[in-house]
């Protein structure tokens, strides 16, 4: 399930299991927001300790604190290509499958920074 609760609980479990990461890439923004809450509750700062990114660019991403860096879905292109393919299938039901890759822009906000260069003692 792609929910804030799932992101929160999954991140808590990962931290309990010893996760030591400088960045988290969530499958969607809602999961990322839940993960950010878990990180905060465990005393980790986003982005200073752990950068977090999502996917979708939901409205909440711009209002979270810090704002969530995310990949925006190119909805207009998705609709246009889906419609074109549907009309092509109606015109020729025996046509071959088609794979389309659409690139969404990265929306940079405050949840990402360069990893810390802190050195640990030997």
Jmol script that loads the backbone (N, CA, C; Angstrom):
load data "model"
ATOM      1  N   UNK A   1       0.830  -1.185   0.000  1.00  0.00           N
ATOM      2  CA  UNK A   1       0.000   0.000   0.000  1.00  0.00           C
ATOM      3  C   UNK A   1       0.872   1.245   0.000  1.00  0.00           C
ATOM      4  N   UNK A   2       0.503   2.199  -0.792  1.00  0.00           N
ATOM      5  CA  UNK A   2       1.290   3.419  -0.923  1.00  0.00           C
ATOM      6  C   UNK A   2       0.656   4.533  -0.095  1.00  0.00           C
ATOM      7  N   UNK A   3       0.824   4.432   1.224  1.00  0.00           N
ATOM      8  CA  UNK A   3       0.221   5.396   2.137  1.00  0.00           C
ATOM      9  C   UNK A   3       1.289   6.026   3.017  1.00  0.00           C
ATOM     10  N   UNK A   4       0.932   7.143   3.656  1.00  0.00           N
ATOM     11  CA  UNK A   4       1.848   7.772   4.602  1.00  0.00           C
ATOM     12  C   UNK A   4       2.135   6.822   5.757  1.00  0.00           C
ATOM     13  N   UNK A   5       1.106   6.128   6.226  1.00  0.00           N
ATOM     14  CA  UNK A   5       1.286   5.180   7.332  1.00  0.00           C
ATOM     15  C   UNK A   5       2.270   4.083   6.952  1.00  0.00           C
ATOM     16  N   UNK A   6       2.155   3.569   5.732  1.00  0.00           N
ATOM     17  CA  UNK A   6       3.070   2.526   5.283  1.00  0.00           C
ATOM     18  C   UNK A   6       4.496   3.054   5.207  1.00  0.00           C
ATOM     19  N   UNK A   7       4.678   4.267   4.683  1.00  0.00           N
ATOM     20  CA  UNK A   7       6.017   4.861   4.628  1.00  0.00           C
ATOM     21  C   UNK A   7       6.589   5.063   6.010  1.00  0.00           C
ATOM     22  N   UNK A   8       5.754   5.508   6.922  1.00  0.00           N
ATOM     23  CA  UNK A   8       6.158   5.725   8.309  1.00  0.00           C
ATOM     24  C   UNK A   8       6.587   4.411   8.968  1.00  0.00           C
ATOM     25  N   UNK A   9       5.729   3.401   8.900  1.00  0.00           N
ATOM     26  CA  UNK A   9       6.016   2.120   9.550  1.00  0.00           C
ATOM     27  C   UNK A   9       7.198   1.402   8.900  1.00  0.00           C
ATOM     28  N   UNK A  10       7.287   1.472   7.589  1.00  0.00           N
ATOM     29  CA  UNK A  10       8.406   0.831   6.886  1.00  0.00           C
ATOM     30  C   UNK A  10       9.733   1.484   7.264  1.00  0.00           C
ATOM     31  N   UNK A  11       9.732   2.811   7.357  1.00  0.00           N
ATOM     32  CA  UNK A  11      10.966   3.514   7.734  1.00  0.00           C
ATOM     33  C   UNK A  11      11.350   3.187   9.173  1.00  0.00           C
ATOM     34  N   UNK A  12      10.378   3.140  10.074  1.00  0.00           N
ATOM     35  CA  UNK A  12      10.697   2.766  11.461  1.00  0.00           C
ATOM     36  C   UNK A  12      11.329   1.379  11.518  1.00  0.00           C
ATOM     37  N   UNK A  13      10.753   0.428  10.776  1.00  0.00           N
ATOM     38  CA  UNK A  13      11.319  -0.931  10.763  1.00  0.00           C
ATOM     39  C   UNK A  13      12.733  -0.932  10.196  1.00  0.00           C
ATOM     40  N   UNK A  14      12.940  -0.183   9.116  1.00  0.00           N
ATOM     41  CA  UNK A  14      14.269  -0.125   8.504  1.00  0.00           C
ATOM     42  C   UNK A  14      15.284   0.465   9.479  1.00  0.00           C
ATOM     43  N   UNK A  15      14.889   1.504  10.182  1.00  0.00           N
ATOM     44  CA  UNK A  15      15.794   2.101  11.170  1.00  0.00           C
ATOM     45  C   UNK A  15      16.056   1.138  12.318  1.00  0.00           C
ATOM     46  N   UNK A  16      15.034   0.424  12.769  1.00  0.00           N
ATOM     47  CA  UNK A  16      15.216  -0.578  13.823  1.00  0.00           C
ATOM     48  C   UNK A  16      16.154  -1.694  13.383  1.00  0.00           C
ATOM     49  N   UNK A  17      16.139  -1.984  12.070  1.00  0.00           N
ATOM     50  CA  UNK A  17      17.013  -3.031  11.524  1.00  0.00           C
ATOM     51  C   UNK A  17      18.418  -2.523  11.231  1.00  0.00           C
ATOM     52  N   UNK A  18      18.690  -1.256  11.569  1.00  0.00           N
ATOM     53  CA  UNK A  18      20.044  -0.732  11.422  1.00  0.00           C
ATOM     54  C   UNK A  18      20.316   0.031  10.141  1.00  0.00           C
ATOM     55  N   UNK A  19      19.279   0.440   9.425  1.00  0.00           N
ATOM     56  CA  UNK A  19      19.494   1.204   8.201  1.00  0.00           C
ATOM     57  C   UNK A  19      20.372   2.418   8.482  1.00  0.00           C
ATOM     58  N   UNK A  20      21.419   2.559   7.690  1.00  0.00           N
ATOM     59  CA  UNK A  20      22.322   3.709   7.792  1.00  0.00           C
ATOM     60  C   UNK A  20      22.488   4.255   6.377  1.00  0.00           C
ATOM     61  N   UNK A  21      21.604   5.164   5.990  1.00  0.00           N
ATOM     62  CA  UNK A  21      21.588   5.674   4.620  1.00  0.00           C
ATOM     63  C   UNK A  21      21.678   7.188   4.637  1.00  0.00           C
ATOM     64  N   UNK A  22      22.164   7.740   3.539  1.00  0.00           N
ATOM     65  CA  UNK A  22      22.185   9.194   3.389  1.00  0.00           C
ATOM     66  C   UNK A  22      21.030   9.678   2.529  1.00  0.00           C
ATOM     67  N   UNK A  23      20.318   8.748   1.860  1.00  0.00           N
ATOM     68  CA  UNK A  23      19.203   9.147   1.000  1.00  0.00           C
ATOM     69  C   UNK A  23      18.175   8.029   0.908  1.00  0.00           C
ATOM     70  N   UNK A  24      16.917   8.448   0.789  1.00  0.00           N
ATOM     71  CA  UNK A  24      15.796   7.530   0.618  1.00  0.00           C
ATOM     72  C   UNK A  24      15.053   7.963  -0.641  1.00  0.00           C
ATOM     73  N   UNK A  25      14.774   7.013  -1.528  1.00  0.00           N
ATOM     74  CA  UNK A  25      13.963   7.274  -2.711  1.00  0.00           C
ATOM     75  C   UNK A  25      12.677   6.481  -2.531  1.00  0.00           C
ATOM     76  N   UNK A  26      11.583   7.193  -2.312  1.00  0.00           N
ATOM     77  CA  UNK A  26      10.298   6.541  -2.070  1.00  0.00           C
ATOM     78  C   UNK A  26       9.555   6.331  -3.384  1.00  0.00           C
ATOM     79  N   UNK A  27       8.704   5.324  -3.400  1.00  0.00           N
ATOM     80  CA  UNK A  27       7.955   4.991  -4.609  1.00  0.00           C
ATOM     81  C   UNK A  27       6.920   6.053  -4.966  1.00  0.00           C
ATOM     82  N   UNK A  28       6.486   6.818  -3.977  1.00  0.00           N
ATOM     83  CA  UNK A  28       5.544   7.905  -4.235  1.00  0.00           C
ATOM     84  C   UNK A  28       5.646   8.926  -3.105  1.00  0.00           C
ATOM     85  N   UNK A  29       5.058  10.078  -3.320  1.00  0.00           N
ATOM     86  CA  UNK A  29       5.155  11.167  -2.345  1.00  0.00           C
ATOM     87  C   UNK A  29       4.526  10.816  -1.004  1.00  0.00           C
ATOM     88  N   UNK A  30       3.404  10.116  -1.002  1.00  0.00           N
ATOM     89  CA  UNK A  30       2.755   9.810   0.273  1.00  0.00           C
ATOM     90  C   UNK A  30       3.643   8.920   1.137  1.00  0.00           C
ATOM     91  N   UNK A  31       4.309   7.959   0.540  1.00  0.00           N
ATOM     92  CA  UNK A  31       5.240   7.103   1.280  1.00  0.00           C
ATOM     93  C   UNK A  31       6.417   7.934   1.785  1.00  0.00           C
ATOM     94  N   UNK A  32       6.909   8.848   0.951  1.00  0.00           N
ATOM     95  CA  UNK A  32       8.033   9.706   1.348  1.00  0.00           C
ATOM     96  C   UNK A  32       7.686  10.564   2.559  1.00  0.00           C
ATOM     97  N   UNK A  33       6.483  11.120   2.584  1.00  0.00           N
ATOM     98  CA  UNK A  33       6.069  11.962   3.706  1.00  0.00           C
ATOM     99  C   UNK A  33       6.010  11.148   4.994  1.00  0.00           C
ATOM    100  N   UNK A  34       5.483   9.935   4.921  1.00  0.00           N
ATOM    101  CA  UNK A  34       5.471   9.066   6.103  1.00  0.00           C
ATOM    102  C   UNK A  34       6.876   8.728   6.569  1.00  0.00           C
ATOM    103  N   UNK A  35       7.770   8.470   5.620  1.00  0.00           N
ATOM    104  CA  UNK A  35       9.164   8.172   5.961  1.00  0.00           C
ATOM    105  C   UNK A  35       9.826   9.368   6.639  1.00  0.00           C
ATOM    106  N   UNK A  36       9.526  10.580   6.157  1.00  0.00           N
ATOM    107  CA  UNK A  36      10.116  11.782   6.762  1.00  0.00           C
ATOM    108  C   UNK A  36       9.663  11.942   8.208  1.00  0.00           C
ATOM    109  N   UNK A  37       8.422  11.610   8.502  1.00  0.00           N
ATOM    110  CA  UNK A  37       7.932  11.702   9.881  1.00  0.00           C
ATOM    111  C   UNK A  37       8.683  10.710  10.769  1.00  0.00           C
ATOM    112  N   UNK A  38       8.874   9.483  10.287  1.00  0.00           N
ATOM    113  CA  UNK A  38       9.596   8.478  11.070  1.00  0.00           C
ATOM    114  C   UNK A  38      11.040   8.920  11.311  1.00  0.00           C
ATOM    115  N   UNK A  39      11.690   9.447  10.292  1.00  0.00           N
ATOM    116  CA  UNK A  39      13.065   9.920  10.447  1.00  0.00           C
ATOM    117  C   UNK A  39      13.131  11.017  11.504  1.00  0.00           C
ATOM    118  N   UNK A  40      12.201  11.950  11.435  1.00  0.00           N
ATOM    119  CA  UNK A  40      12.160  13.046  12.399  1.00  0.00           C
ATOM    120  C   UNK A  40      11.960  12.536  13.824  1.00  0.00           C
ATOM    121  N   UNK A  41      11.047  11.590  13.991  1.00  0.00           N
ATOM    122  CA  UNK A  41      10.795  11.042  15.325  1.00  0.00           C
ATOM    123  C   UNK A  41      12.006  10.318  15.901  1.00  0.00           C
ATOM    124  N   UNK A  42      12.868   9.819  15.046  1.00  0.00           N
ATOM    125  CA  UNK A  42      14.082   9.134  15.493  1.00  0.00           C
ATOM    126  C   UNK A  42      15.259  10.086  15.596  1.00  0.00           C
ATOM    127  N   UNK A  43      15.005  11.378  15.492  1.00  0.00           N
ATOM    128  CA  UNK A  43      16.056  12.363  15.684  1.00  0.00           C
ATOM    129  C   UNK A  43      16.915  12.624  14.460  1.00  0.00           C
ATOM    130  N   UNK A  44      16.497  12.147  13.304  1.00  0.00           N
ATOM    131  CA  UNK A  44      17.244  12.392  12.073  1.00  0.00           C
ATOM    132  C   UNK A  44      16.626  13.579  11.343  1.00  0.00           C
ATOM    133  N   UNK A  45      17.489  14.437  10.826  1.00  0.00           N
ATOM    134  CA  UNK A  45      17.028  15.637  10.144  1.00  0.00           C
ATOM    135  C   UNK A  45      16.991  15.410   8.635  1.00  0.00           C
ATOM    136  N   UNK A  46      15.909  15.874   8.015  1.00  0.00           N
ATOM    137  CA  UNK A  46      15.782  15.845   6.560  1.00  0.00           C
ATOM    138  C   UNK A  46      15.981  17.281   6.095  1.00  0.00           C
ATOM    139  N   UNK A  47      16.945  17.554   5.259  1.00  0.00           N
ATOM    140  CA  UNK A  47      17.832  16.671   4.535  1.00  0.00           C
ATOM    141  C   UNK A  47      19.232  16.527   5.129  1.00  0.00           C
ATOM    142  N   UNK A  48      19.519  17.213   6.216  1.00  0.00           N
ATOM    143  CA  UNK A  48      20.897  17.252   6.724  1.00  0.00           C
ATOM    144  C   UNK A  48      21.459  15.865   7.010  1.00  0.00           C
ATOM    145  N   UNK A  49      20.633  14.959   7.575  1.00  0.00           N
ATOM    146  CA  UNK A  49      21.088  13.598   7.879  1.00  0.00           C
ATOM    147  C   UNK A  49      20.682  12.609   6.790  1.00  0.00           C
ATOM    148  N   UNK A  50      19.482  12.758   6.283  1.00  0.00           N
ATOM    149  CA  UNK A  50      18.961  11.847   5.254  1.00  0.00           C
ATOM    150  C   UNK A  50      18.147  12.659   4.253  1.00  0.00           C
ATOM    151  N   UNK A  51      18.518  12.583   2.978  1.00  0.00           N
ATOM    152  CA  UNK A  51      17.720  13.199   1.921  1.00  0.00           C
ATOM    153  C   UNK A  51      16.567  12.270   1.581  1.00  0.00           C
ATOM    154  N   UNK A  52      15.432  12.846   1.209  1.00  0.00           N
ATOM    155  CA  UNK A  52      14.252  12.053   0.859  1.00  0.00           C
ATOM    156  C   UNK A  52      13.653  12.596  -0.430  1.00  0.00           C
ATOM    157  N   UNK A  53      13.344  11.694  -1.352  1.00  0.00           N
ATOM    158  CA  UNK A  53      12.660  12.082  -2.587  1.00  0.00           C
ATOM    159  C   UNK A  53      11.424  11.213  -2.770  1.00  0.00           C
ATOM    160  N   UNK A  54      10.496  11.738  -3.542  1.00  0.00           N
ATOM    161  CA  UNK A  54       9.277  11.006  -3.843  1.00  0.00           C
ATOM    162  C   UNK A  54       9.019  10.986  -5.331  1.00  0.00           C
ATOM    163  N   UNK A  55       7.789  10.640  -5.678  1.00  0.00           N
ATOM    164  CA  UNK A  55       7.367  10.575  -7.080  1.00  0.00           C
ATOM    165  C   UNK A  55       5.886  10.897  -7.132  1.00  0.00           C
ATOM    166  N   UNK A  56       5.482  11.821  -7.938  1.00  0.00           N
ATOM    167  CA  UNK A  56       4.096  12.195  -8.225  1.00  0.00           C
ATOM    168  C   UNK A  56       3.901  13.701  -8.178  1.00  0.00           C
ATOM    169  N   UNK A  57       4.567  14.399  -7.269  1.00  0.00           N
ATOM    170  CA  UNK A  57       4.379  15.824  -7.034  1.00  0.00           C
ATOM    171  C   UNK A  57       2.946  16.138  -6.616  1.00  0.00           C
ATOM    172  N   UNK A  58       2.482  15.431  -5.591  1.00  0.00           N
ATOM    173  CA  UNK A  58       1.152  15.727  -5.051  1.00  0.00           C
ATOM    174  C   UNK A  58       1.185  17.097  -4.370  1.00  0.00           C
ATOM    175  N   UNK A  59       0.029  17.707  -4.179  1.00  0.00           N
ATOM    176  CA  UNK A  59      -0.041  19.039  -3.568  1.00  0.00           C
ATOM    177  C   UNK A  59       0.695  19.095  -2.230  1.00  0.00           C
ATOM    178  N   UNK A  60       0.552  18.073  -1.425  1.00  0.00           N
ATOM    179  CA  UNK A  60       1.160  18.077  -0.093  1.00  0.00           C
ATOM    180  C   UNK A  60       2.681  18.202  -0.155  1.00  0.00           C
ATOM    181  N   UNK A  61       3.295  17.752  -1.253  1.00  0.00           N
ATOM    182  CA  UNK A  61       4.755  17.788  -1.369  1.00  0.00           C
ATOM    183  C   UNK A  61       5.305  19.201  -1.219  1.00  0.00           C
ATOM    184  N   UNK A  62       4.592  20.175  -1.698  1.00  0.00           N
ATOM    185  CA  UNK A  62       5.083  21.556  -1.604  1.00  0.00           C
ATOM    186  C   UNK A  62       4.818  22.170  -0.237  1.00  0.00           C
ATOM    187  N   UNK A  63       3.927  21.554   0.546  1.00  0.00           N
ATOM    188  CA  UNK A  63       3.587  22.099   1.858  1.00  0.00           C
ATOM    189  C   UNK A  63       4.246  21.360   3.013  1.00  0.00           C
ATOM    190  N   UNK A  64       4.843  20.192   2.740  1.00  0.00           N
ATOM    191  CA  UNK A  64       5.521  19.479   3.818  1.00  0.00           C
ATOM    192  C   UNK A  64       6.728  20.291   4.268  1.00  0.00           C
ATOM    193  N   UNK A  65       7.199  19.988   5.461  1.00  0.00           N
ATOM    194  CA  UNK A  65       8.361  20.702   5.989  1.00  0.00           C
ATOM    195  C   UNK A  65       9.446  19.685   6.288  1.00  0.00           C
ATOM    196  N   UNK A  66      10.562  19.732   5.562  1.00  0.00           N
ATOM    197  CA  UNK A  66      10.824  20.594   4.421  1.00  0.00           C
ATOM    198  C   UNK A  66       9.985  20.169   3.215  1.00  0.00           C
ATOM    199  N   UNK A  67       9.914  21.044   2.216  1.00  0.00           N
ATOM    200  CA  UNK A  67       9.219  20.685   0.977  1.00  0.00           C
ATOM    201  C   UNK A  67       9.873  19.458   0.365  1.00  0.00           C
ATOM    202  N   UNK A  68       9.057  18.575  -0.204  1.00  0.00           N
ATOM    203  CA  UNK A  68       9.549  17.298  -0.730  1.00  0.00           C
ATOM    204  C   UNK A  68      10.033  17.432  -2.169  1.00  0.00           C
ATOM    205  N   UNK A  69      11.281  17.057  -2.407  1.00  0.00           N
ATOM    206  CA  UNK A  69      11.801  16.947  -3.763  1.00  0.00           C
ATOM    207  C   UNK A  69      11.162  15.716  -4.386  1.00  0.00           C
ATOM    208  N   UNK A  70      10.690  15.857  -5.612  1.00  0.00           N
ATOM    209  CA  UNK A  70       9.906  14.784  -6.217  1.00  0.00           C
ATOM    210  C   UNK A  70      10.017  14.822  -7.735  1.00  0.00           C
ATOM    211  N   UNK A  71       9.548  13.773  -8.371  1.00  0.00           N
ATOM    212  CA  UNK A  71       9.443  13.736  -9.824  1.00  0.00           C
ATOM    213  C   UNK A  71       7.976  13.953 -10.168  1.00  0.00           C
ATOM    214  N   UNK A  72       7.723  14.949 -10.969  1.00  0.00           N
ATOM    215  CA  UNK A  72       6.359  15.275 -11.365  1.00  0.00           C
ATOM    216  C   UNK A  72       5.950  14.405 -12.546  1.00  0.00           C
ATOM    217  N   UNK A  73       4.755  13.867 -12.471  1.00  0.00           N
ATOM    218  CA  UNK A  73       4.259  13.078 -13.595  1.00  0.00           C
ATOM    219  C   UNK A  73       3.795  14.022 -14.709  1.00  0.00           C
ATOM    220  N   UNK A  74       4.197  13.751 -15.941  1.00  0.00           N
ATOM    221  CA  UNK A  74       3.781  14.598 -17.063  1.00  0.00           C
ATOM    222  C   UNK A  74       2.351  14.236 -17.493  1.00  0.00           C
ATOM    223  N   UNK A  75       1.369  14.656 -16.706  1.00  0.00           N
ATOM    224  CA  UNK A  75      -0.007  14.204 -16.895  1.00  0.00           C
ATOM    225  C   UNK A  75      -0.562  14.543 -18.280  1.00  0.00           C
ATOM    226  N   UNK A  76      -0.252  15.704 -18.781  1.00  0.00           N
ATOM    227  CA  UNK A  76      -0.761  16.073 -20.102  1.00  0.00           C
ATOM    228  C   UNK A  76      -0.246  15.112 -21.173  1.00  0.00           C
ATOM    229  N   UNK A  77       1.037  14.777 -21.105  1.00  0.00           N
ATOM    230  CA  UNK A  77       1.610  13.829 -22.063  1.00  0.00           C
ATOM    231  C   UNK A  77       1.009  12.433 -21.872  1.00  0.00           C
ATOM    232  N   UNK A  78       0.793  12.033 -20.621  1.00  0.00           N
ATOM    233  CA  UNK A  78       0.211  10.718 -20.347  1.00  0.00           C
ATOM    234  C   UNK A  78      -1.178  10.620 -20.976  1.00  0.00           C
ATOM    235  N   UNK A  79      -1.998  11.649 -20.790  1.00  0.00           N
ATOM    236  CA  UNK A  79      -3.349  11.655 -21.363  1.00  0.00           C
ATOM    237  C   UNK A  79      -3.285  11.640 -22.885  1.00  0.00           C
ATOM    238  N   UNK A  80      -2.424  12.473 -23.445  1.00  0.00           N
ATOM    239  CA  UNK A  80      -2.316  12.553 -24.908  1.00  0.00           C
ATOM    240  C   UNK A  80      -1.897  11.206 -25.506  1.00  0.00           C
ATOM    241  N   UNK A  81      -0.846  10.603 -24.942  1.00  0.00           N
ATOM    242  CA  UNK A  81      -0.360   9.332 -25.475  1.00  0.00           C
ATOM    243  C   UNK A  81      -1.355   8.190 -25.246  1.00  0.00           C
ATOM    244  N   UNK A  82      -2.004   8.183 -24.096  1.00  0.00           N
ATOM    245  CA  UNK A  82      -3.003   7.145 -23.809  1.00  0.00           C
ATOM    246  C   UNK A  82      -4.164   7.229 -24.791  1.00  0.00           C
ATOM    247  N   UNK A  83      -4.603   8.439 -25.062  1.00  0.00           N
ATOM    248  CA  UNK A  83      -5.698   8.644 -26.013  1.00  0.00           C
ATOM    249  C   UNK A  83      -5.288   8.209 -27.407  1.00  0.00           C
ATOM    250  N   UNK A  84      -4.092   8.589 -27.809  1.00  0.00           N
ATOM    251  CA  UNK A  84      -3.597   8.199 -29.132  1.00  0.00           C
ATOM    252  C   UNK A  84      -3.542   6.691 -29.277  1.00  0.00           C
ATOM    253  N   UNK A  85      -3.011   6.014 -28.269  1.00  0.00           N
ATOM    254  CA  UNK A  85      -2.899   4.552 -28.323  1.00  0.00           C
ATOM    255  C   UNK A  85      -4.286   3.910 -28.358  1.00  0.00           C
ATOM    256  N   UNK A  86      -5.201   4.406 -27.537  1.00  0.00           N
ATOM    257  CA  UNK A  86      -6.558   3.861 -27.525  1.00  0.00           C
ATOM    258  C   UNK A  86      -7.215   3.999 -28.897  1.00  0.00           C
ATOM    259  N   UNK A  87      -7.079   5.162 -29.506  1.00  0.00           N
ATOM    260  CA  UNK A  87      -7.651   5.358 -30.842  1.00  0.00           C
ATOM    261  C   UNK A  87      -6.975   4.457 -31.879  1.00  0.00           C
ATOM    262  N   UNK A  88      -5.661   4.256 -31.752  1.00  0.00           N
ATOM    263  CA  UNK A  88      -4.946   3.350 -32.657  1.00  0.00           C
ATOM    264  C   UNK A  88      -5.442   1.908 -32.506  1.00  0.00           C
ATOM    265  N   UNK A  89      -5.697   1.481 -31.269  1.00  0.00           N
ATOM    266  CA  UNK A  89      -6.184   0.121 -31.022  1.00  0.00           C
ATOM    267  C   UNK A  89      -7.595  -0.049 -31.587  1.00  0.00           C
ATOM    268  N   UNK A  90      -8.423   0.977 -31.431  1.00  0.00           N
ATOM    269  CA  UNK A  90      -9.783   0.916 -31.988  1.00  0.00           C
ATOM    270  C   UNK A  90      -9.716   0.791 -33.508  1.00  0.00           C
ATOM    271  N   UNK A  91      -8.804   1.538 -34.135  1.00  0.00           N
ATOM    272  CA  UNK A  91      -8.655   1.503 -35.589  1.00  0.00           C
ATOM    273  C   UNK A  91      -8.049   0.193 -36.069  1.00  0.00           C
ATOM    274  N   UNK A  92      -7.175  -0.403 -35.266  1.00  0.00           N
ATOM    275  CA  UNK A  92      -6.492  -1.649 -35.664  1.00  0.00           C
ATOM    276  C   UNK A  92      -6.262  -2.514 -34.428  1.00  0.00           C
ATOM    277  N   UNK A  93      -7.264  -3.331 -34.045  1.00  0.00           N
ATOM    278  CA  UNK A  93      -7.146  -4.154 -32.831  1.00  0.00           C
ATOM    279  C   UNK A  93      -5.993  -5.163 -32.861  1.00  0.00           C
ATOM    280  N   UNK A  94      -5.469  -5.461 -34.041  1.00  0.00           N
ATOM    281  CA  UNK A  94      -4.386  -6.452 -34.125  1.00  0.00           C
ATOM    282  C   UNK A  94      -3.002  -5.813 -34.061  1.00  0.00           C
ATOM    283  N   UNK A  95      -2.940  -4.533 -33.830  1.00  0.00           N
ATOM    284  CA  UNK A  95      -1.638  -3.841 -33.820  1.00  0.00           C
ATOM    285  C   UNK A  95      -0.753  -4.345 -32.676  1.00  0.00           C
ATOM    286  N   UNK A  96       0.543  -4.215 -32.854  1.00  0.00           N
ATOM    287  CA  UNK A  96       1.511  -4.637 -31.847  1.00  0.00           C
ATOM    288  C   UNK A  96       1.480  -3.710 -30.637  1.00  0.00           C
ATOM    289  N   UNK A  97       1.903  -4.261 -29.518  1.00  0.00           N
ATOM    290  CA  UNK A  97       2.011  -3.458 -28.291  1.00  0.00           C
ATOM    291  C   UNK A  97       3.053  -2.365 -28.491  1.00  0.00           C
ATOM    292  N   UNK A  98       2.904  -1.312 -27.728  1.00  0.00           N
ATOM    293  CA  UNK A  98       3.799  -0.169 -27.845  1.00  0.00           C
ATOM    294  C   UNK A  98       4.295   0.222 -26.453  1.00  0.00           C
ATOM    295  N   UNK A  99       5.577   0.472 -26.345  1.00  0.00           N
ATOM    296  CA  UNK A  99       6.152   0.939 -25.083  1.00  0.00           C
ATOM    297  C   UNK A  99       6.524   2.398 -25.247  1.00  0.00           C
ATOM    298  N   UNK A 100       6.050   3.209 -24.316  1.00  0.00           N
ATOM    299  CA  UNK A 100       6.335   4.641 -24.361  1.00  0.00           C
ATOM    300  C   UNK A 100       6.970   5.034 -23.039  1.00  0.00           C
ATOM    301  N   UNK A 101       8.023   5.804 -23.102  1.00  0.00           N
ATOM    302  CA  UNK A 101       8.660   6.327 -21.900  1.00  0.00           C
ATOM    303  C   UNK A 101       8.487   7.834 -21.884  1.00  0.00           C
ATOM    304  N   UNK A 102       7.906   8.314 -20.817  1.00  0.00           N
ATOM    305  CA  UNK A 102       7.713   9.751 -20.657  1.00  0.00           C
ATOM    306  C   UNK A 102       8.525  10.210 -19.459  1.00  0.00           C
ATOM    307  N   UNK A 103       9.258  11.266 -19.636  1.00  0.00           N
ATOM    308  CA  UNK A 103      10.106  11.772 -18.567  1.00  0.00           C
ATOM    309  C   UNK A 103       9.432  12.937 -17.867  1.00  0.00           C
ATOM    310  N   UNK A 104       9.289  12.811 -16.555  1.00  0.00           N
ATOM    311  CA  UNK A 104       8.741  13.913 -15.768  1.00  0.00           C
ATOM    312  C   UNK A 104       9.876  14.726 -15.176  1.00  0.00           C
ATOM    313  N   UNK A 105       9.660  16.009 -15.002  1.00  0.00           N
ATOM    314  CA  UNK A 105      10.706  16.854 -14.443  1.00  0.00           C
ATOM    315  C   UNK A 105      10.897  16.622 -12.941  1.00  0.00           C
ATOM    316  N   UNK A 106      12.127  16.789 -12.493  1.00  0.00           N
ATOM    317  CA  UNK A 106      12.410  16.744 -11.060  1.00  0.00           C
ATOM    318  C   UNK A 106      12.054  18.116 -10.492  1.00  0.00           C
ATOM    319  N   UNK A 107      11.239  18.108  -9.439  1.00  0.00           N
ATOM    320  CA  UNK A 107      10.852  19.343  -8.773  1.00  0.00           C
ATOM    321  C   UNK A 107      11.681  19.423  -7.499  1.00  0.00           C
ATOM    322  N   UNK A 108      12.660  20.314  -7.507  1.00  0.00           N
ATOM    323  CA  UNK A 108      13.586  20.420  -6.384  1.00  0.00           C
ATOM    324  C   UNK A 108      12.997  21.279  -5.277  1.00  0.00           C
ATOM    325  N   UNK A 109      12.958  20.675  -4.088  1.00  0.00           N
ATOM    326  CA  UNK A 109      12.511  21.407  -2.908  1.00  0.00           C
ATOM    327  C   UNK A 109      13.544  21.155  -1.806  1.00  0.00           C
ATOM    328  N   UNK A 110      13.167  21.302  -0.556  1.00  0.00           N
ATOM    329  CA  UNK A 110      14.136  21.292   0.524  1.00  0.00           C
ATOM    330  C   UNK A 110      14.501  19.962   1.137  1.00  0.00           C
ATOM    331  N   UNK A 111      14.001  18.839   0.627  1.00  0.00           N
ATOM    332  CA  UNK A 111      14.236  17.555   1.293  1.00  0.00           C
ATOM    333  C   UNK A 111      15.503  16.838   0.837  1.00  0.00           C
ATOM    334  N   UNK A 112      16.311  17.497   0.006  1.00  0.00           N
ATOM    335  CA  UNK A 112      17.522  16.871  -0.538  1.00  0.00           C
ATOM    336  C   UNK A 112      18.691  17.834  -0.412  1.00  0.00           C
ATOM    337  N   UNK A 113      19.835  17.293  -0.004  1.00  0.00           N
ATOM    338  CA  UNK A 113      21.084  18.051  -0.040  1.00  0.00           C
ATOM    339  C   UNK A 113      22.228  17.065  -0.230  1.00  0.00           C
ATOM    340  N   UNK A 114      23.408  17.588  -0.465  1.00  0.00           N
ATOM    341  CA  UNK A 114      24.588  16.729  -0.619  1.00  0.00           C
ATOM    342  C   UNK A 114      24.849  15.998   0.692  1.00  0.00           C
ATOM    343  N   UNK A 115      25.336  14.752   0.616  1.00  0.00           N
ATOM    344  CA  UNK A 115      25.629  14.014   1.857  1.00  0.00           C
ATOM    345  C   UNK A 115      26.686  14.713   2.685  1.00  0.00           C
ATOM    346  N   UNK A 116      26.601  14.518   3.968  1.00  0.00           N
ATOM    347  CA  UNK A 116      27.565  15.099   4.890  1.00  0.00           C
ATOM    348  C   UNK A 116      28.940  14.517   4.622  1.00  0.00           C
ATOM    349  N   UNK A 117      29.948  15.333   4.809  1.00  0.00           N
ATOM    350  CA  UNK A 117      31.315  14.853   4.640  1.00  0.00           C
ATOM    351  C   UNK A 117      31.971  14.554   5.977  1.00  0.00           C
ATOM    352  N   UNK A 118      31.138  14.386   7.003  1.00  0.00           N
ATOM    353  CA  UNK A 118      31.692  14.073   8.333  1.00  0.00           C
ATOM    354  C   UNK A 118      32.504  12.779   8.256  1.00  0.00           C
ATOM    355  N   UNK A 119      33.659  12.822   8.828  1.00  0.00           N
ATOM    356  CA  UNK A 119      34.493  11.620   8.882  1.00  0.00           C
ATOM    357  C   UNK A 119      34.309  10.987  10.249  1.00  0.00           C
ATOM    358  N   UNK A 120      34.280   9.664  10.246  1.00  0.00           N
ATOM    359  CA  UNK A 120      34.173   8.958  11.519  1.00  0.00           C
ATOM    360  C   UNK A 120      35.560   8.600  12.016  1.00  0.00           C
ATOM    361  N   UNK A 121      35.700   8.523  13.300  1.00  0.00           N
ATOM    362  CA  UNK A 121      36.999   8.189  13.896  1.00  0.00           C
ATOM    363  C   UNK A 121      37.343   6.740  13.568  1.00  0.00           C
ATOM    364  N   UNK A 122      38.644   6.465  13.331  1.00  0.00           N
ATOM    365  CA  UNK A 122      39.050   5.083  12.982  1.00  0.00           C
ATOM    366  C   UNK A 122      38.889   4.124  14.135  1.00  0.00           C
TER     367      UNK A 122
END
end "model"
wireframe off; spacefill off
backbone 0.3
color backbone group
